[in-house]
Amino acid sequence: MRTVNPVDEPARPSELVTFTEIREALGVGKSRAHTITTHFAFPRPWFTDRDGRIRLWRRADVERWLDANRPGWRETTP
């Protein structure tokens, strides 16, 4: 598991998304969201804590993946 030091690759909090935000954008449950975020060429998390419980992704990376793999997701996300 890769743990990234935020100092090495700085990002603002507004540039990051959580697993819950990704799940909501996908419109799926936890199990399916876990499968998608660990497979399907999904972007790697920008940060993962030592236990793997906290994962953060760069918003731009996730949005690029969603645009390519979930057309129309922007219209269905509040």
N, CA, C and O of each residue as an XYZ file, in Angstrom:
312
protein
N       0.841     -1.167      0.000
C       0.000      0.000      0.000
C       0.891      1.236      0.000
O       1.857      1.322      0.758
N       0.566      2.153     -0.826
C       1.357      3.377     -0.952
C       0.853      4.430      0.022
O      -0.336      4.748      0.048
N       1.746      4.955      0.802
C       1.423      6.081      1.666
C       2.186      7.278      1.141
O       3.413      7.253      1.046
N       1.465      8.312      0.804
C       2.082      9.506      0.240
C       2.227     10.549      1.324
O       1.308     10.780      2.110
N       3.362     11.162      1.361
C       3.580     12.276      2.270
C       3.047     13.528      1.587
O       3.578     13.931      0.552
N       2.000     14.158      2.144
C       1.432     15.347      1.507
C       2.436     16.452      1.223
O       2.211     17.276      0.336
N       3.543     16.484      1.961
C       4.562     17.504      1.706
C       5.205     17.275      0.342
O       5.588     18.230     -0.333
N       5.327     16.000     -0.067
C       5.931     15.674     -1.355
C       5.066     16.113     -2.534
O       5.590     16.538     -3.564
N       3.764     16.013     -2.390
C       2.824     16.368     -3.447
C       1.726     17.228     -2.825
O       0.651     16.712     -2.519
N       1.962     18.506     -2.631
C       0.986     19.336     -1.927
C      -0.352     19.428     -2.654
O      -0.418     19.424     -3.883
N      -1.398     19.510     -1.866
C      -2.743     19.691     -2.406
C      -3.570     20.417     -1.362
O      -3.383     20.226     -0.160
N      -4.478     21.245     -1.825
C      -5.395     21.943     -0.925
C      -6.547     20.998     -0.585
O      -6.878     20.119     -1.381
N      -7.153     21.167      0.571
C      -8.290     20.317      0.913
C      -9.393     20.333     -0.149
O     -10.036     19.311     -0.386
N      -9.614     21.474     -0.781
C     -10.659     21.560     -1.809
C     -10.307     20.763     -3.061
O     -11.175     20.510     -3.897
N      -9.047     20.368     -3.199
C      -8.601     19.589     -4.356
C      -8.675     18.087     -4.108
O      -8.314     17.291     -4.976
N      -9.146     17.699     -2.921
C      -9.177     16.290     -2.551
C     -10.603     15.816     -2.339
O     -11.477     16.597     -1.963
N     -10.837     14.523     -2.582
C     -12.145     13.922     -2.339
C     -11.975     12.656     -1.507
O     -10.949     11.979     -1.569
N     -12.998     12.362     -0.739
C     -13.002     11.181      0.119
C     -13.690     10.017     -0.586
O     -14.304     10.185     -1.640
N     -13.578      8.846      0.010
C     -14.255      7.661     -0.507
C     -15.764      7.898     -0.565
O     -16.419      7.520     -1.536
N     -16.307      8.521      0.470
C     -17.749      8.785      0.508
C     -18.179      9.690     -0.640
O     -19.219      9.457     -1.257
N     -17.394     10.713     -0.929
C     -17.729     11.609     -2.044
C     -17.675     10.865     -3.378
O     -18.504     11.098     -4.259
N     -16.710      9.983     -3.521
C     -16.607      9.192     -4.751
C     -17.806      8.261     -4.864
O     -18.404      8.139     -5.933
N     -18.156      7.609     -3.769
C     -19.305      6.700     -3.762
C     -20.577      7.436     -4.161
O     -21.381      6.920     -4.938
N     -20.758      8.629     -3.637
C     -21.945      9.416     -3.974
C     -21.943      9.823     -5.441
O     -22.990      9.788     -6.088
N     -20.794     10.206     -5.974
C     -20.706     10.585     -7.389
C     -21.000      9.388     -8.289
O     -21.602      9.536     -9.353
N     -20.572      8.202     -7.859
C     -20.825      6.989     -8.634
C     -22.271      6.527     -8.498
O     -22.801      5.856     -9.383
N     -22.903      6.890     -7.388
C     -24.275      6.457     -7.139
C     -24.369      4.980     -6.813
O     -25.321      4.309     -7.212
N     -23.370      4.467     -6.079
C     -23.333      3.044     -5.737
C     -23.098      2.878     -4.239
O     -22.797      3.841     -3.533
N     -23.237      1.653     -3.771
C     -22.994      1.343     -2.368
C     -21.513      1.209     -2.059
O     -20.664      1.300     -2.946
N     -21.219      0.989     -0.780
C     -19.831      0.901     -0.328
C     -19.061     -0.226     -1.008
O     -17.928     -0.035     -1.448
N     -19.674     -1.384     -1.091
C     -18.983     -2.541     -1.663
C     -18.615     -2.307     -3.125
O     -17.485     -2.564     -3.540
N     -19.574     -1.820     -3.894
C     -19.312     -1.559     -5.318
C     -18.290     -0.431     -5.474
O     -17.418     -0.505     -6.339
N     -18.389      0.599     -4.655
C     -17.427      1.702     -4.724
C     -16.025      1.206     -4.401
O     -15.055      1.637     -5.024
N     -15.911      0.299     -3.425
C     -14.598     -0.269     -3.097
C     -14.037     -1.028     -4.296
O     -12.861     -0.889     -4.630
N     -14.878     -1.828     -4.937
C     -14.436     -2.579     -6.115
C     -13.953     -1.633     -7.206
O     -12.896     -1.854     -7.798
N     -14.712     -0.595     -7.471
C     -14.350      0.354     -8.529
C     -13.061      1.091     -8.190
O     -12.198      1.256     -9.053
N     -12.920      1.533     -6.947
C     -11.738      2.324     -6.593
C     -10.470      1.490     -6.463
O      -9.373      2.043     -6.393
N     -10.605      0.178     -6.431
C      -9.419     -0.681     -6.366
C      -9.163     -1.411     -7.675
O      -8.175     -2.137     -7.792
N     -10.025     -1.234     -8.648
C      -9.891     -1.872     -9.960
C     -10.249     -0.855    -11.042
O     -10.299      0.348    -10.788
N     -10.493     -1.348    -12.228
C     -11.001     -0.536    -13.336
C     -10.130      0.672    -13.659
O     -10.643      1.711    -14.076
N      -8.828      0.545    -13.473
C      -7.883      1.628    -13.788
C      -8.255      2.933    -13.083
O      -7.981      4.021    -13.589
N      -8.874      2.815    -11.922
C      -9.227      4.002    -11.139
C      -7.951      4.644    -10.621
O      -7.000      3.934    -10.296
N      -7.904      5.972    -10.535
C      -6.689      6.641    -10.033
C      -6.311      6.149     -8.634
O      -7.174      5.851     -7.809
N      -5.032      6.074     -8.395
C      -4.556      5.697     -7.066
C      -4.812      6.841     -6.097
O      -4.779      8.008     -6.487
N      -5.068      6.512     -4.837
C      -5.267      7.578     -3.852
C      -4.032      8.467     -3.741
O      -2.902      7.996     -3.868
N      -4.256      9.729     -3.508
C      -3.168     10.676     -3.272
C      -2.569     10.412     -1.898
O      -1.366     10.567     -1.687
N      -3.441     10.004     -0.953
C      -2.996      9.711      0.406
C      -3.743      8.500      0.927
O      -4.954      8.376      0.743
N      -3.015      7.612      1.576
C      -3.601      6.484      2.292
C      -2.917      6.409      3.647
O      -1.689      6.420      3.730
N      -3.713      6.332      4.709
C      -3.077      6.214      6.023
C      -2.520      4.802      6.197
O      -2.754      3.930      5.361
N      -1.800      4.588      7.263
C      -1.125      3.299      7.468
C      -2.088      2.127      7.530
O      -1.754      1.026      7.094
N      -3.273      2.349      8.064
C      -4.263      1.285      8.179
C      -5.081      1.104      6.907
O      -5.812      0.123      6.774
N      -4.966      2.031      5.984
C      -5.751      1.962      4.760
C      -7.187      2.404      4.939
O      -8.004      2.251      4.031
N      -7.499      2.946      6.092
C      -8.876      3.366      6.357
C      -9.192      4.736      5.782
O     -10.319      4.994      5.358
N      -8.214      5.597      5.769
C      -8.418      6.943      5.234
C      -7.705      7.028      3.899
O      -6.490      6.856      3.811
N      -8.482      7.295      2.868
C      -7.911      7.464      1.535
C      -8.457      8.753      0.950
O      -9.646      9.050      1.063
N      -7.574      9.511      0.325
C      -7.959     10.755     -0.336
C      -7.437     10.727     -1.759
O      -6.308     10.303     -2.009
N      -8.257     11.177     -2.684
C      -7.882     11.242     -4.088
C      -7.874     12.692     -4.534
O      -8.571     13.527     -3.959
N      -7.097     12.988     -5.543
C      -7.141     14.317     -6.153
C      -8.438     14.421     -6.958
O      -8.745     13.564     -7.785
N      -9.180     15.481     -6.697
C     -10.471     15.691     -7.360
C     -10.337     15.650     -8.885
O     -11.164     15.038     -9.562
N      -9.309     16.294     -9.425
C      -9.129     16.342    -10.883
C      -8.935     14.945    -11.466
O      -9.464     14.649    -12.537
N      -8.182     14.080    -10.778
C      -7.966     12.710    -11.260
C      -9.272     11.926    -11.278
O      -9.575     11.223    -12.243
N     -10.039     12.055    -10.203
C     -11.311     11.339    -10.102
C     -12.296     11.853    -11.150
O     -12.975     11.059    -11.801
N     -12.378     13.166    -11.316
C     -13.301     13.724    -12.308
C     -12.934     13.301    -13.720
O     -13.817     13.047    -14.539
N     -11.647     13.224    -14.014
C     -11.212     12.741    -15.329
C     -11.667     11.298    -15.547
O     -12.164     10.957    -16.620
N     -11.499     10.456    -14.533
C     -11.921      9.061    -14.635
C     -13.440      8.978    -14.803
O     -13.933      8.225    -15.643
N     -14.172      9.743    -14.013
C     -15.628      9.737    -14.120
C     -16.086     10.205    -15.501
O     -17.001      9.617    -16.078
N     -15.465     11.248    -16.035
C     -15.821     11.728    -17.375
C     -15.622     10.634    -18.418
O     -16.439     10.479    -19.326
N     -14.539      9.879    -18.288
C     -14.222      8.832    -19.264
C     -15.055      7.568    -19.072
O     -15.346      6.867    -20.041
N     -15.442      7.270    -17.830
C     -16.074      5.986    -17.538
C     -17.523      6.053    -17.086
O     -18.214      5.035    -17.073
N     -17.985      7.220    -16.722
C     -19.368      7.402    -16.269
C     -19.965      8.645    -16.912
O     -20.259      9.616    -16.214
N     -20.150      8.632    -18.229
C     -20.713      9.813    -18.892
C     -22.036     10.224    -18.228
O     -22.858      9.379    -17.873
N     -22.214     11.516    -18.072
C     -23.439     12.029    -17.472
C     -23.410     12.124    -15.956
O     -24.391     12.551    -15.346
N     -22.306     11.735    -15.343
C     -22.245     11.759    -13.878
C     -22.405     13.164    -13.316
O     -22.921     13.335    -12.212
N     -21.969     14.166    -14.062
C     -22.066     15.547    -13.559
C     -23.519     16.003    -13.434
O     -23.847     16.795    -12.551
N     -24.383     15.511    -14.306
C     -25.794     15.901    -14.264
C     -26.533     15.232    -13.115
O     -27.543     15.753    -12.642
N     -26.040     14.083    -12.661
C     -26.739     13.352    -11.604
C     -26.169     13.617    -10.221
O     -26.740     13.177     -9.223
N     -25.047     14.334    -10.146
C     -24.426     14.634     -8.859
C     -24.900     15.997     -8.369
O     -24.808     16.988     -9.092
N     -25.419     16.043     -7.115
C     -25.909     17.338     -6.592
C     -24.805     18.356     -6.431
O     -25.061     19.483     -6.005
